[in-house]
Amino acid sequence: MSDFVERLGIETVHMGGGECVMQLRLDEQHMSVASRAHGGVLFTMLDTAMGRAVISKLPQGRGCATIEASIHYFRPVQHGTIRAVAKVERMTRRTAYSEAKLLDEEDNVLASTAGTFFLTETLKQSDRERV
């Protein structure tokens, strides 16, 4: 997992077979000025879970990059542990489509997202390969 995701405190609970579950125990660093979990933290968690779900279906050493993603926020969250549950819905030779939900401790849906991912030959690409 990336240093960025680790610094946020996001942990992988399960990753395999085109699915990924991640969790985060919310604390003060995750809050917006309105004292609720910042939308960027929630989106980061969902995007990462979807990407990990895609990677779990690829051969070792391959990777992916988000092409596009949309998110719908349904209810705010101010405390507790939240969980992202992602699943790959469709995969071709070059792209994958994944969906994810963000749940609170009572399994209320806080947000949902869907995204398309470009499949890469390697997990990391050089600057030249990204052009």
CORWODA-V856801 format. One record per run of one state. SS is the DSSP state (A for helix, B for strand, O for the rest). FROM is the first residue (numbers start at 1). LEN is the number of residues. Records with the same first field share a line. If there is no record, write none. Layout:
SS->FROM-LEN / FROM-LEN
This chain:
O->1-2 / 9-2 / 17-2 / 26-2 / 32-5 / 38-1 / 56-7 / 74-7 / 92-3 / 104-5 / 121-6 / 131-1
A->3-6 / 28-3 / 39-17 / 127-4
B->11-6 / 19-7 / 31-1 / 37-1 / 63-11 / 81-11 / 95-9 / 109-12
